[in-house]
Amino acid sequence: MDRRKFLKYSSLSAAGLAFASCAGGSDTSGSDSTDTSAVSDTPAVDFGPLEKTDLTLGIIPLTDCAPLVIGYEKGIYEKYGLNVTISKEASWATVRDGLVGGRLDASHALCGMPMLTELGPDKAPMRSLMMLDRNGNGITLSKNAWDAGIRPGIDYGSFDEFGEAYRSYIQGFSAPPTFAMVFPSSMHNYNTRYWLSAMGIDPENDVDLIVIPPPQMVENMKAGTMDAYCVGEPWNQRAVFDEVGFTAVVDRDIWKGHPEKVLGTMQSWIDENPTTARALTAATLEACQYCDQLDERLDIVEIISGRPYVNAKVDYAKASMTGTYNYGGFDDTDRTKPIKDFNLFHKLDGLEYLEGAENANYPYKSHGVWLLTQMIRWNQIDMTEYPADADEIISRIYPTEIFEEASQALGIEVPSDPMPVEPAENFIDGMAFDPSDPVGYLNGFEIRAGAPRKFAFS
């Protein structure tokens, strides 16, 4: 798939939900539900006079918009002197356009969006202030797959066994089946491609990958326009509860602890509002801490499920957020499993190889290396080799000093190594990721755009 084909559905995703948002967003600034009684007893860190106090923050209706919504609803932003308006966006394309055009000050954003926006056709300097969460997605298959004998991955003895069955199923189509994900710069896209490739299925040729905004996934599958999709919650669980599809795999089993959403903004906004950027980051970090308190999760779910935000039944979001995930199926088998790390908003549960217990929000530069390898792997950007100035590119996109100042001000220790090795056991194919050897990593994949050509440094 060339770069044009890779991006061809981006504009469709922007248009597909345009009717759902006035002037690009759904404004919740008039909400009366803010509960300031839940503000932390500790005073806000004083970073100095704020350049801008009225901020518009974008979200997409997904459970992992929780830090921004909770920061608003619980008065955390207010504590830092920030008068926040939450704007529910129609699609990830409107998030990108809202940031680039200045309508949004910052936003719940896809982790690959800053890099692809800078290196892709837009050439706009988007930045990742911090990570909002880890994990959080699933891959849903249709009832057609079930009727063909495919079951949730947990029903099989091994991933290889599932892969053999699913590969045979895909190869049985006369034309490539349609597989939806949410946006080209999403982990949904990269994890879908990674998962398919690990089974020997070429995402360039064996499936037809398209872009659909998250809230439209279930209805599109119900209408028969797709055979599978990868999306964040609650839209996998809704398919299960509504008996539209079943979960094949959760993404923490594709890459355990992978980066997911970031707090995105533009370099020009940081330049104009350096103190506000630090206050916003610190407040959002406090909100992430709040979201990782399991005894608050039900309250959080009830808040984010409301109409101004996710607009979904509480039961849809509750399953993943409380760690009791239902893989579903069209038989009488109960496939509810405890997945305590399905949503990681602050603590690195189960990722002991990383320093400290509270580094889930750190903008690791190794994530930038991984994303860059995948963009090159799939010919998504105009780079046929790994760039010699990659470290400089990644340092621009991940201005870690802002997060480090905010984190240290809150007494949270930051890691000393921004480029840790991801161990083999964290990946579904057992292939470790060493960010110091991106070219070797790229060349280790048999399925990639342009294969069998080998990559090198430019």
Long-range contacts (C-beta under 8 A, 24 or more apart in sequence): 1-204, 1-209, 1-378, 1-379, 1-449, 2-379, 3-120, 3-379, 3-380, 3-381, 3-382, 6-184, 6-378, 6-379, 6-380, 7-120, 7-121, 7-184, 9-210, 9-211, 10-93, 10-183, 10-184, 10-211, 11-93, 12-211, 13-91, 13-92, 13-93, 13-182, 13-183, 13-211, 13-212, 13-213, 14-90, 14-91, 14-93, 14-94, 14-97, 16-90, 16-91, 16-212, 16-213, 16-216, 17-90, 17-91, 17-94, 17-213, 17-215, 17-216, 18-90, 18-94, 20-90, 21-87, 21-88, 21-89, 21-90, 21-94, 23-103, 24-87, 24-89, 24-90, 24-94, 24-97, 24-98, 24-103, 25-56, 25-58, 25-87, 25-88, 25-89, 25-90, 25-94, 25-98, 25-103, 25-104, 26-87, 26-88, 26-308, 27-85, 27-86, 27-87, 28-72, 28-85, 28-86, 28-87, 28-88, 28-308, 28-309, 29-84, 29-85, 29-86, 31-73, 31-308, 33-73, 33-303, 33-306, 34-72, 34-73, 34-74, 34-75, 34-78, 35-73, 35-74, 35-75, 36-74, 36-75, 36-78, 37-75, 38-74, 38-75, 38-290, 39-74, 39-75, 39-76, 39-78, 39-79, 40-76, 40-79, 40-286, 40-290, 43-79, 44-79, 44-80, 44-81, 44-279, 44-282, 44-283, 45-80, 45-279, 45-282, 45-406, 45-409, 45-410, 47-275, 47-278, 47-279, 47-282, 47-405, 47-409, 48-275, 49-275, 50-81, 50-82, 50-273, 50-275, 50-276, 50-279, 51-272, 51-273, 51-274, 51-275, 51-276, 52-105, 52-272, 52-273, 52-276, 53-81, 53-82, 53-83, 53-276, 54-83, 54-85, 55-82, 55-83, 55-84, 55-85, 55-105, 55-106, 55-276, 55-280, 56-84, 56-85, 56-87, 56-103, 56-104, 56-105, 57-84, 57-85, 57-86, 57-87, 57-104, 57-105, 57-106, 57-107, 57-108, 58-87, 58-88, 58-89, 58-94, 58-95, 58-98, 58-99, 58-104, 58-106, 58-107, 58-108, 58-109, 59-86, 59-87, 59-88, 59-89, 59-107, 59-108, 59-309, 60-88, 60-89, 60-91, 60-92, 60-95, 60-108, 60-213, 60-214, 61-88, 61-214, 61-215, 61-309, 61-310, 61-311, 61-312, 62-108, 62-136, 62-214, 62-231, 62-232, 62-233, 62-234, 62-235, 62-310, 63-136, 63-232, 63-233, 63-234, 63-301, 63-304, 63-310, 63-317, 63-320, 63-321, 63-343, 64-108, 64-132, 64-133, 64-136, 64-232, 64-233, 64-260, 64-261, 64-343, 64-345, 65-108, 65-261, 65-304, 65-309, 65-310, 66-133, 66-287, 66-291, 66-300, 66-304, 66-321, 66-345, 67-108, 67-132, 67-133, 67-284, 67-287, 67-288, 67-291, 67-345, 68-108, 68-132, 68-263, 68-284, 68-287, 69-303, 69-304, 69-309, 70-287, 70-290, 70-291, 70-300, 70-303, 70-304, 71-283, 71-284, 71-286, 71-287, 73-303, 74-287, 74-290, 76-283, 76-286, 76-287, 76-290, 77-280, 77-283, 77-287, 79-283, 80-279, 80-280, 80-282, 80-283, 81-279, 82-276, 82-279, 82-280, 82-283, 86-308, 86-309, 88-308, 88-309, 90-213, 91-183, 91-213, 92-182, 92-183, 92-185, 92-186, 92-213, 93-183, 95-264, 96-122, 96-126, 99-126, 99-264, 99-265, 99-266, 100-124, 100-126, 100-266, 102-266, 102-269, 105-265, 105-269, 105-273, 105-280, 106-263, 106-264, 106-265, 106-269, 106-280, 107-263, 107-264, 107-265, 108-132, 108-261, 108-263, 108-264, 109-261, 109-262, 109-263, 109-264, 110-182, 110-183, 110-185, 110-186, 110-187, 110-261, 110-262, 111-185, 111-186, 111-187, 111-259, 111-260, 111-261, 111-262, 111-367, 111-371, 112-184, 112-185, 112-186, 112-187, 112-189, 112-190, 112-371, 112-374, 112-375, 113-183, 113-185, 113-186, 113-262, 113-264, 114-262, 114-264, 114-397, 115-185, 115-368, 115-371, 115-372, 115-375, 115-393, 115-394, 115-397, 116-184, 116-185, 116-375, 116-380, 116-381, 117-185, 118-393, 118-396, 118-397, 119-372, 119-375, 119-381, 119-382, 119-383, 119-393, 120-380, 120-381, 124-266, 125-266, 125-267, 125-268, 125-396, 126-264, 126-265, 126-266, 126-267, 126-397, 127-264, 127-265, 127-266, 127-267, 127-270, 127-396, 127-397, 127-398, 127-399, 128-262, 128-263, 128-264, 128-363, 128-397, 128-398, 129-262, 129-263, 129-264, 129-265, 129-277, 129-280, 129-281, 129-284, 129-363, 129-399, 129-402, 129-403, 130-262, 130-263, 130-281, 130-284, 130-285, 130-361, 130-362, 130-363, 130-403, 130-406, 131-259, 131-260, 131-261, 131-262, 131-360, 131-361, 131-362, 131-363, 131-364, 131-367, 132-260, 132-261, 132-262, 132-263, 132-284, 132-288, 132-345, 132-361, 133-260, 133-261, 133-288, 133-343, 133-344, 133-345, 133-360, 134-257, 134-258, 134-259, 134-260, 134-341, 134-344, 134-348, 134-351, 134-360, 135-250, 135-251, 135-252, 135-256, 135-257, 135-258, 135-260, 135-341, 135-342, 135-343, 135-344, 136-232, 136-233, 136-251, 136-260, 136-261, 136-320, 136-342, 136-343, 137-187, 137-188, 137-191, 137-230, 137-231, 137-232, 137-233, 137-236, 137-250, 137-251, 137-260, 138-230, 138-231, 138-233, 138-236, 138-247, 138-248, 138-249, 138-250, 138-251, 139-192, 139-195, 139-228, 139-229, 139-230, 139-236, 139-247, 139-248, 139-249, 139-250, 139-251, 140-217, 140-221, 140-228, 140-229, 140-230, 140-231, 140-235, 140-236, 140-239, 140-240, 140-245, 140-246, 140-247, 140-248, 141-227, 141-228, 141-245, 141-246, 141-247, 141-248, 142-221, 142-224, 142-226, 142-227, 142-228, 142-244, 142-245, 143-243, 143-244, 143-245, 143-246, 143-330, 144-227, 145-169, 145-227, 145-228, 145-246, 145-248, 146-246, 146-329, 146-330, 148-172, 150-248, 151-246, 151-329, 152-246, 152-247, 152-248, 152-249, 152-327, 152-328, 152-329, 152-335, 153-248, 153-249, 153-253, 154-327, 154-335, 154-337, 155-335, 159-198, 159-428, 162-199, 162-248, 163-198, 163-199, 163-200, 164-199, 166-199, 166-201, 166-248, 167-199, 167-200, 167-201, 170-201, 170-206, 170-207, 171-206, 175-208, 176-205, 176-206, 176-207, 176-208, 177-207, 177-208, 177-226, 177-227, 177-228, 178-207, 178-208, 178-210, 178-225, 178-226, 178-227, 178-228, 179-203, 179-207, 179-208, 179-209, 179-210, 179-226, 179-227, 179-228, 179-229, 179-230, 180-209, 180-210, 180-211, 180-212, 180-217, 180-220, 180-226, 180-228, 180-229, 180-230, 180-231, 181-209, 181-210, 181-211, 181-212, 181-229, 181-230, 181-231, 182-211, 182-212, 182-213, 182-214, 182-230, 182-231, 182-232, 183-211, 184-211, 184-380, 187-251, 187-258, 187-259, 187-260, 188-230, 188-231, 188-232, 188-251, 189-230, 190-371, 190-374, 191-230, 191-251, 191-254, 191-255, 191-258, 192-230, 193-374, 193-378, 194-254, 194-255, 194-374, 194-427, 194-428, 194-429, 195-249, 195-254, 195-428, 197-445, 197-446, 197-447, 197-448, 198-428, 198-429, 200-447, 202-447, 203-378, 203-447, 204-378, 204-447, 204-449, 215-311, 218-242, 218-244, 218-245, 221-245, 232-260, 233-316, 233-317, 233-319, 233-320, 233-321, 233-342, 233-343, 234-305, 234-310, 234-312, 234-313, 234-316, 234-317, 234-319, 234-320, 235-316, 236-320, 237-315, 237-316, 237-317, 237-319, 237-320, 237-325, 237-326, 238-312, 238-313, 238-316, 239-328, 240-326, 240-327, 240-328, 241-313, 241-315, 241-316, 241-326, 241-328, 243-328, 243-330, 245-328, 246-327, 246-328, 246-329, 246-330, 247-325, 247-326, 247-327, 247-328, 249-428, 250-325, 250-339, 250-342, 252-339, 252-341, 252-342, 253-428, 254-427, 254-428, 255-422, 255-426, 255-427, 255-428, 256-341, 256-350, 256-351, 256-425, 256-426, 256-427, 257-341, 257-344, 257-348, 257-350, 257-351, 257-354, 257-426, 259-364, 259-367, 262-363, 267-396, 270-399, 270-402, 277-402, 278-402, 278-405, 278-406, 278-409, 281-402, 281-403, 281-406, 282-406, 282-407, 282-409, 282-410, 285-346, 285-361, 285-403, 285-406, 285-407, 285-410, 285-412, 286-410, 288-345, 288-346, 288-360, 288-361, 289-345, 289-346, 289-358, 291-343, 291-345, 291-346, 292-344, 292-345, 292-346, 292-347, 292-360, 294-322, 294-323, 297-321, 297-322, 298-322, 353-420, 353-421, 353-423, 354-415, 354-420, 355-413, 355-415, 355-416, 355-417, 355-420, 356-413, 356-415, 358-412, 358-413, 359-414, 359-415, 361-403, 361-407, 362-400, 362-403, 362-407, 362-414, 362-415, 362-418, 363-398, 363-400, 363-403, 364-398, 364-415, 364-418, 364-419, 364-420, 365-391, 365-394, 365-395, 365-398, 365-400, 365-418, 365-419, 365-435, 366-418, 366-419, 366-420, 366-422, 366-433, 366-435, 367-398, 368-393, 368-394, 368-397, 368-398, 369-394, 369-419, 369-435, 369-438, 370-422, 370-433, 370-435, 372-438, 373-438, 373-441, 373-442, 376-442, 376-455, 377-442, 377-445, 377-448, 377-449, 378-448, 378-449, 379-449, 379-450, 383-458, 384-450, 384-455, 384-458, 385-455, 385-456, 385-457, 385-458, 386-438, 386-439, 386-442, 386-455, 386-456, 386-457, 386-458, 387-457, 387-458, 388-457, 388-458, 390-438
